[in-house]
Structures are given as structure tokens and as C-alpha cells.
Amino acid sequence: MSTNTFKVSLTPAADRDLDIIYRYVAERRSVGEADAVIDTLIERIRALATFPERGSVPLELDAVGRRVYRQIVSPPYRVVYRRIDTMVFVYLIADGRRDMQTLLRHRLLSS
């Protein structure tokens, strides 16, 4: 049984999301907790290299017929990505308690 490996890439916006999350957690809690949050998110994102179809279609995107995006959840964060051939592109990493419908529309559907 062969294992396909996909290349995982963060878009510049997703990379900024990680930075914003880190700064937010470090300022409100601690640097150690911020490190742990980012480590967990990166571990979850890296796991997409072996099975990118593991996530679900975000309900907000499914409602408008955009089923090409998937998400994995690392509470309270949602990581929204898309597989294209052998690549996995991460487009958004955000606290799921935000207005995700507006955020997803702005980030993914405005182009």
C-alpha cells in the first residue's frame, strides 16, 4: 500500500493569521501558551500532507455551493484549505467564534 504525500503551503494571509493568533494569545495569556497553540495548529496543518480530504466542507461555504474548500478544527480555531492536485493550500486560520460567514466570504469568495 503506497502513501501519497501532498505538499502543504500556507498562503500569505494564512501565515499572517498564525502571527495574529500568536500575538493575541501571548498578550492575553502567555508566550508559552501562544507557543503551544501555534505548535498544535502547525501539527494539524502538517498532517494534511498525508490525508488532505480528512476535513469537512465549512457549512458557510456549503450553503453557497462552494464545496472545494475543507476545514479541520482545532478548537476554537478553524483551518480552511483546498487540495489542488498534489498541493494543499491553507487559506484561513481563524477563531471559529468570529463571524465566519463574513470572513470566509471576504477571504475566499471576493475574487
Buried (B, 14 or more C-beta within 10 A) or exposed (E): EEEEEBEBEBBEEBEEBBEEBBEEBBEEEEEEEBEEBBEEBBEBBEEBBEEBEEBEBBEBBEEEEBEEBBBBEBEEBBBBBBBEEEEBBBBBBBBBEEEBBEBBBEBBEEE
